[in-house]
């Protein structure tokens, strides 16, 4: 019975987080420890900030002659942005280093200096980072003063060049008589500004910082925790992607598009027998098999099921345990039940249930014994019956698939289905061999066992593909 494949939901993603919680916790703790160690071991760094202002040049010359370019008023923030590069010029840094006696190279000091333009203003923050709080303030103020000095030199040179070009134009005789007076005034103003122009003002001097800017243990630890959680969650989903094993029942339903009819704890795997034939299974696990029997009944409501195959994608998935105990609870409920071991390549039922392994099915089909001779009796604790029947596989045949496909095997199935109310076949895994694919068309239903934490997605998909071409049955 098939159902539509289910898309992934929020619950699926939460299940990944729960399943990988120790990985997430471990990564978070490691990141936190690194963050704490970083804060404790790192030398403190202090930030000191001085604020300067670039004033636009206020030279009103009125008329510009060709080839004469003078500073003009612009947007304040544009003025600051255009001149912020002066702060980190080599000559500015060297002069600041020399004036403070800082034991750093020019390159090292330049790396510790940042110039940030304040939005919508002509103010620039000059920030210096240093391991010495007092020296950080001294360097910030020295850089501010040297920036003021260099900016003044650059602007005065501009005005001096402008005055020279205006004087050259006036002396060339190309300036009309009427404009010569204005040119003379502009030359005078340009010469004046070439001596007194001072475009930078120190708005606020840096003060010695009271506390380090880094490390900050509380902030660093908090960031480490957040980063650890992010990395842990990422690692959880990465591992979930790389780990192709089935991790929960919803993945089984989504991969196969089949109804889940039961869940058996791994502790029950390998157990068999309810009395003298073997070890008693815990009552909780026995109840799981009763629920499985009930759910199979609901799944096949309206249709008589007298034979059922139990298989899996690969070995060690628990199919023999499920087959044995599914037969057991059917017998305990009062149904005449036969358990047949058709896993001719790795038979285990005779050993687990404490009966003779030979003669068995293969011996009967070879004509060596009668059918009655291959039936064993297994004790059950039931209200109406006290035993179930078991047919061991017998001697290993050379070609199990051919034997299962033979007319003799088909007649055997017809005979035992008439004699018993429920026949349960434990068969070989689907993927390694074709034995089970030969048997499934001859029975009424099939149980496919998938072991969470062991079976992979690719194995489940391969099993689904192997069953796709068979007649649809309750599954």
Legacy VTK file of the C-alpha trace (Angstrom):
# vtk DataFile Version 3.0
C-alpha trace
ASCII
DATASET POLYDATA
POINTS 475 float
0.000 0.000 0.000
1.614 3.230 -1.148
1.241 6.783 0.013
2.607 10.047 -1.356
6.155 10.928 -0.371
6.155 13.523 2.406
8.052 16.811 2.044
10.433 17.942 4.759
8.836 19.970 7.543
10.050 22.148 10.405
9.734 19.082 12.592
12.259 17.248 10.426
14.808 20.024 10.856
14.196 20.142 14.611
14.732 16.398 14.746
18.140 16.889 13.124
19.032 19.388 15.861
17.843 17.026 18.590
19.633 14.040 17.066
22.887 16.005 16.782
22.531 17.928 20.050
25.802 16.659 21.515
27.690 17.757 18.416
26.124 21.227 18.659
26.858 21.440 22.395
30.428 20.243 21.869
31.190 22.764 19.121
29.608 25.563 21.178
31.674 24.676 24.255
34.879 24.543 22.212
34.143 27.926 20.607
33.306 29.396 24.019
36.540 28.059 25.499
38.505 29.562 22.618
36.726 32.891 23.110
37.479 32.931 26.840
41.104 31.947 26.247
41.400 34.651 23.597
40.125 37.277 26.033
42.369 36.134 28.872
45.564 35.688 26.882
45.385 38.651 24.528
47.160 41.858 25.556
44.760 44.781 26.053
44.414 47.347 23.282
43.280 50.932 23.861
41.572 53.202 21.319
41.976 56.977 21.527
40.099 59.300 19.157
40.724 62.891 18.135
38.212 64.776 15.971
39.219 67.258 13.264
37.200 69.438 10.906
38.053 70.286 7.308
36.772 73.789 6.525
36.064 74.466 2.817
38.317 77.269 1.413
36.612 80.634 1.455
38.332 82.407 -1.420
35.907 84.521 -3.392
37.681 85.254 -6.661
34.548 85.554 -8.755
36.104 84.998 -12.167
38.309 82.062 -13.218
40.531 82.427 -16.185
41.437 79.442 -18.348
44.008 77.203 -16.656
43.411 78.694 -13.199
41.816 76.261 -10.694
41.141 77.439 -7.173
39.581 75.559 -4.231
35.809 75.861 -4.367
33.070 75.239 -1.794
31.652 71.726 -1.828
29.400 69.600 0.354
30.917 69.319 3.886
31.020 65.506 3.924
32.566 65.532 0.445
35.238 67.927 1.660
36.054 65.607 4.568
36.038 62.506 2.377
38.310 64.119 -0.204
40.862 65.065 2.444
40.660 62.056 4.795
43.563 60.407 2.997
45.890 63.078 4.385
45.534 61.497 7.849
47.420 58.344 6.852
50.020 59.952 4.580
53.545 58.739 5.214
54.871 62.202 6.134
52.012 62.709 8.632
52.616 59.324 10.283
56.402 59.793 10.411
56.085 63.227 11.978
53.594 61.941 14.581
55.879 59.014 15.374
58.868 61.302 15.798
57.030 63.789 17.992
55.805 61.107 20.405
58.850 58.855 20.329
56.670 55.819 19.609
58.653 52.601 19.257
56.933 51.565 16.010
57.788 51.602 12.346
55.871 53.895 10.023
54.071 50.916 8.519
53.089 49.537 11.927
51.787 52.908 13.097
49.865 53.461 9.855
48.128 50.119 10.489
47.041 51.369 13.922
45.552 54.631 12.581
42.073 54.864 11.078
40.287 57.905 9.674
36.488 57.786 9.642
34.286 60.507 8.142
31.202 61.293 10.214
28.110 61.118 7.961
26.585 64.418 6.760
29.391 66.479 8.290
32.936 67.591 7.593
34.250 65.960 10.763
36.818 63.167 10.724
37.515 60.800 13.622
41.201 59.929 13.958
41.466 56.739 16.024
44.747 55.196 17.154
44.982 51.724 18.698
47.864 50.958 21.029
48.694 48.725 23.961
49.539 51.831 26.018
46.503 53.990 26.811
48.459 57.223 27.279
50.514 56.672 24.139
47.351 55.978 22.130
46.019 59.426 23.110
49.365 61.106 22.392
49.567 59.502 18.961
45.977 60.449 18.073
46.639 64.072 18.991
49.986 64.062 17.176
48.384 62.689 14.011
45.649 65.339 14.267
48.229 68.144 14.607
50.370 66.810 11.765
47.275 66.460 9.561
46.434 70.096 10.339
49.985 71.131 9.429
50.224 69.146 6.179
46.716 70.181 5.048
47.647 73.840 5.586
50.830 73.402 3.552
48.924 71.774 0.695
46.211 74.430 0.581
48.630 77.328 0.861
50.582 75.868 -2.044
47.343 75.788 -4.072
46.702 79.452 -3.411
50.305 80.354 -4.214
50.008 78.516 -7.548
46.723 80.306 -8.234
48.278 83.699 -7.522
51.182 82.906 -9.851
48.888 81.879 -12.705
46.676 84.947 -12.258
49.742 87.222 -12.227
51.041 85.553 -15.399
47.687 86.088 -17.124
47.615 89.723 -16.029
51.195 90.373 -17.186
50.559 88.812 -20.591
48.324 91.708 -21.546
45.470 89.370 -22.412
43.256 90.619 -19.552
40.891 93.416 -20.621
41.537 96.813 -19.086
38.205 96.706 -17.281
39.045 93.398 -15.536
42.594 94.237 -14.522
41.498 95.761 -11.209
39.534 92.624 -10.277
42.502 90.454 -11.230
44.743 92.503 -8.992
42.359 92.061 -6.069
42.210 88.289 -6.649
45.996 88.104 -6.790
46.277 89.954 -3.495
43.750 87.669 -1.795
45.395 84.535 -3.193
48.805 85.693 -1.920
47.324 86.412 1.492
45.703 82.978 1.722
48.931 81.331 0.564
50.402 82.575 3.865
47.502 82.181 6.334
45.126 79.479 4.994
44.412 76.896 7.748
41.716 74.456 6.534
41.845 72.033 9.495
40.594 72.659 13.002
41.037 70.204 15.884
37.513 69.986 17.270
38.271 67.545 20.095
41.581 66.291 21.355
41.998 62.665 22.331
41.960 61.765 26.011
43.546 58.762 27.685
41.017 55.882 27.481
39.982 54.454 30.847
39.318 50.910 29.620
40.642 48.773 26.776
38.684 48.448 23.555
39.769 44.824 23.347
39.644 42.228 24.618
36.209 42.549 26.222
35.628 39.223 28.004
31.852 39.437 28.282
31.341 40.534 24.678
33.988 38.144 23.338
32.463 35.216 25.231
28.969 36.103 24.033
30.150 36.304 20.436
31.987 32.992 20.855
28.798 31.339 22.125
26.779 32.677 19.189
29.478 31.696 16.700
29.750 28.264 18.320
26.008 27.720 18.009
26.068 28.736 14.359
29.029 26.470 13.630
27.493 23.649 15.669
24.181 23.846 13.848
26.009 24.005 10.530
28.109 20.984 11.505
24.949 19.125 12.561
23.267 19.637 9.199
26.516 18.898 7.341
26.933 15.642 9.221
23.282 14.832 8.668
23.811 15.382 4.937
26.972 13.281 4.802
25.615 10.578 7.111
23.284 8.690 4.795
21.823 6.478 7.513
18.115 6.610 8.288
17.660 8.433 11.594
13.921 8.388 12.262
10.680 6.762 11.178
9.484 9.782 9.193
12.483 9.416 6.891
11.453 5.820 6.226
7.937 6.836 5.235
9.245 9.717 3.124
11.817 7.581 1.299
9.589 4.580 0.662
6.153 6.133 0.443
4.940 3.181 2.542
2.931 3.022 5.741
4.902 2.385 8.925
3.196 -0.461 10.807
5.500 -1.060 13.748
8.585 -0.168 15.718
10.801 -2.655 17.562
13.605 -1.709 19.943
17.075 -2.882 18.972
17.361 -4.630 22.369
14.910 -7.246 21.100
16.967 -8.128 18.025
18.364 -11.646 18.162
16.047 -12.801 20.960
13.781 -15.778 20.381
11.611 -18.190 22.281
9.075 -17.802 25.028
9.867 -20.904 27.051
12.161 -23.868 26.907
13.034 -23.166 23.245
15.002 -20.007 23.984
15.278 -16.698 25.816
12.093 -14.908 26.741
11.693 -11.495 25.103
10.883 -8.576 27.463
7.181 -7.880 27.799
7.518 -4.341 26.382
9.114 -5.700 23.219
6.543 -8.489 22.988
3.836 -5.829 23.115
5.531 -4.072 20.177
5.078 -7.234 18.106
1.422 -7.455 19.160
0.957 -3.872 17.963
2.680 -4.824 14.706
0.229 -7.709 14.240
-2.733 -5.394 14.923
-1.476 -2.723 12.524
-0.953 -5.265 9.754
-4.545 -6.323 10.315
-5.736 -2.724 9.927
-3.565 -2.242 6.844
-5.098 -5.278 5.162
-8.660 -4.705 6.357
-11.159 -6.330 4.012
-8.566 -8.673 2.565
-7.619 -12.108 3.900
-3.892 -12.478 4.543
-2.692 -16.045 5.027
0.953 -15.683 4.001
3.472 -12.921 4.567
7.131 -12.334 3.659
9.469 -10.534 6.062
12.569 -9.069 4.414
14.964 -6.105 4.482
17.247 -4.199 2.143
20.453 -5.746 3.504
21.502 -8.163 6.243
21.499 -7.376 9.976
18.327 -5.303 9.800
16.347 -7.453 12.258
14.092 -9.241 9.765
14.567 -12.722 11.308
13.646 -11.369 14.749
10.561 -9.666 13.336
9.525 -12.751 11.365
9.912 -15.043 14.377
8.060 -12.879 16.848
5.383 -11.861 14.381
4.648 -15.568 13.930
4.809 -16.058 17.702
2.208 -13.391 18.564
-0.091 -14.722 15.832
0.150 -18.204 17.350
-0.336 -16.829 20.867
-3.507 -15.100 19.637
-4.929 -18.503 18.669
-4.092 -18.678 14.961
-2.533 -21.797 13.506
0.812 -20.310 12.506
3.817 -21.614 10.600
7.198 -19.871 10.531
9.270 -20.806 7.461
12.997 -20.053 7.191
13.546 -19.199 3.521
16.836 -17.371 4.065
18.765 -20.293 2.643
22.037 -18.370 2.565
22.082 -17.282 6.223
19.505 -19.355 8.126
19.187 -18.481 11.837
15.671 -19.426 12.967
16.444 -23.024 13.956
19.341 -21.936 16.144
17.478 -19.047 17.739
14.356 -21.038 18.501
16.269 -24.086 19.676
15.163 -26.699 17.125
17.023 -29.013 14.748
18.228 -27.257 11.583
17.835 -30.344 9.377
15.959 -31.759 7.668
14.267 -28.650 6.332
12.622 -27.029 3.329
15.485 -27.704 0.922
15.577 -31.370 1.947
11.842 -31.704 1.349
12.036 -30.079 -2.076
14.912 -32.411 -2.957
12.567 -35.332 -2.220
14.639 -36.644 0.666
11.949 -36.379 3.386
8.200 -36.004 3.830
6.683 -32.638 4.682
5.678 -33.744 8.170
9.332 -34.493 8.937
10.465 -30.881 8.455
7.927 -29.277 10.807
9.149 -28.407 14.329
7.108 -27.315 17.313
7.886 -24.181 19.345
6.258 -23.466 22.708
4.097 -20.353 22.989
2.183 -18.871 25.891
-1.260 -18.477 24.356
-4.840 -18.706 25.530
-5.957 -21.276 22.968
-2.751 -22.867 21.642
0.551 -23.760 23.244
2.771 -24.104 20.188
3.592 -22.712 16.771
5.149 -24.612 13.876
8.550 -23.868 12.368
10.120 -25.121 9.145
13.911 -24.689 9.117
15.664 -24.034 5.834
17.536 -27.327 5.825
20.734 -28.013 3.915
22.007 -25.063 1.878
20.883 -25.452 -1.752
23.175 -24.607 -4.649
20.695 -22.231 -6.347
18.197 -20.886 -3.763
16.478 -18.556 -6.256
15.825 -21.399 -8.695
14.472 -23.553 -5.881
12.068 -20.821 -4.728
10.861 -20.388 -8.313
10.315 -24.131 -8.766
6.905 -25.771 -9.069
7.669 -27.887 -6.021
8.069 -24.778 -3.858
4.848 -23.294 -5.215
3.012 -26.527 -4.325
4.532 -26.378 -0.846
3.162 -22.863 -0.370
-0.304 -23.950 -1.523
-0.263 -26.890 0.900
0.855 -24.971 3.971
-1.510 -22.045 3.254
-4.403 -24.521 3.287
-3.195 -26.099 6.518
-2.287 -22.930 8.466
-4.124 -19.666 9.057
-0.891 -17.656 8.916
2.385 -18.545 7.211
5.355 -16.222 7.856
8.428 -16.449 5.603
11.805 -15.181 6.789
13.645 -14.453 3.545
17.009 -13.256 2.286
17.700 -9.490 1.995
16.439 -7.828 -1.184
19.609 -6.222 -2.488
22.357 -8.876 -2.366
20.340 -11.703 -3.990
17.143 -12.255 -5.977
15.673 -15.021 -3.769
13.050 -12.822 -2.108
11.950 -11.220 -5.370
11.047 -14.723 -6.595
8.990 -15.414 -3.462
7.049 -12.158 -3.023
4.651 -12.715 -5.976
3.617 -16.057 -4.412
2.433 -14.632 -1.050
-0.257 -12.220 0.118
1.762 -9.453 1.814
5.230 -8.268 2.769
6.900 -6.592 5.746
10.036 -4.588 4.937
12.369 -4.067 7.905
14.501 -0.919 8.102
16.955 -0.462 10.971
17.205 3.130 12.144
20.798 4.239 12.551
22.127 1.531 10.259
20.178 1.321 6.990
21.192 4.072 4.553
18.981 6.204 2.341
20.547 4.693 -0.770
19.808 1.168 0.456
16.185 2.078 1.123
15.883 3.660 -2.312
17.439 0.586 -3.922
14.987 -1.667 -2.066
12.107 0.504 -3.236
13.348 0.262 -6.816
13.717 -3.515 -6.519
10.081 -3.799 -5.426
8.759 -1.327 -7.998
8.274 -3.882 -10.771
6.522 -6.460 -8.581
2.726 -6.734 -8.232
1.486 -4.298 -5.593
0.791 -5.915 -2.237
0.047 -4.726 1.275
3.497 -3.620 2.403
LINES 1 476
475 0 1 2 3 4 5 6 7 8 9 10 11 12 13 14 15 16 17 18 19 20 21 22 23 24 25 26 27 28 29 30 31 32 33 34 35 36 37 38 39 40 41 42 43 44 45 46 47 48 49 50 51 52 53 54 55 56 57 58 59 60 61 62 63 64 65 66 67 68 69 70 71 72 73 74 75 76 77 78 79 80 81 82 83 84 85 86 87 88 89 90 91 92 93 94 95 96 97 98 99 100 101 102 103 104 105 106 107 108 109 110 111 112 113 114 115 116 117 118 119 120 121 122 123 124 125 126 127 128 129 130 131 132 133 134 135 136 137 138 139 140 141 142 143 144 145 146 147 148 149 150 151 152 153 154 155 156 157 158 159 160 161 162 163 164 165 166 167 168 169 170 171 172 173 174 175 176 177 178 179 180 181 182 183 184 185 186 187 188 189 190 191 192 193 194 195 196 197 198 199 200 201 202 203 204 205 206 207 208 209 210 211 212 213 214 215 216 217 218 219 220 221 222 223 224 225 226 227 228 229 230 231 232 233 234 235 236 237 238 239 240 241 242 243 244 245 246 247 248 249 250 251 252 253 254 255 256 257 258 259 260 261 262 263 264 265 266 267 268 269 270 271 272 273 274 275 276 277 278 279 280 281 282 283 284 285 286 287 288 289 290 291 292 293 294 295 296 297 298 299 300 301 302 303 304 305 306 307 308 309 310 311 312 313 314 315 316 317 318 319 320 321 322 323 324 325 326 327 328 329 330 331 332 333 334 335 336 337 338 339 340 341 342 343 344 345 346 347 348 349 350 351 352 353 354 355 356 357 358 359 360 361 362 363 364 365 366 367 368 369 370 371 372 373 374 375 376 377 378 379 380 381 382 383 384 385 386 387 388 389 390 391 392 393 394 395 396 397 398 399 400 401 402 403 404 405 406 407 408 409 410 411 412 413 414 415 416 417 418 419 420 421 422 423 424 425 426 427 428 429 430 431 432 433 434 435 436 437 438 439 440 441 442 443 444 445 446 447 448 449 450 451 452 453 454 455 456 457 458 459 460 461 462 463 464 465 466 467 468 469 470 471 472 473 474
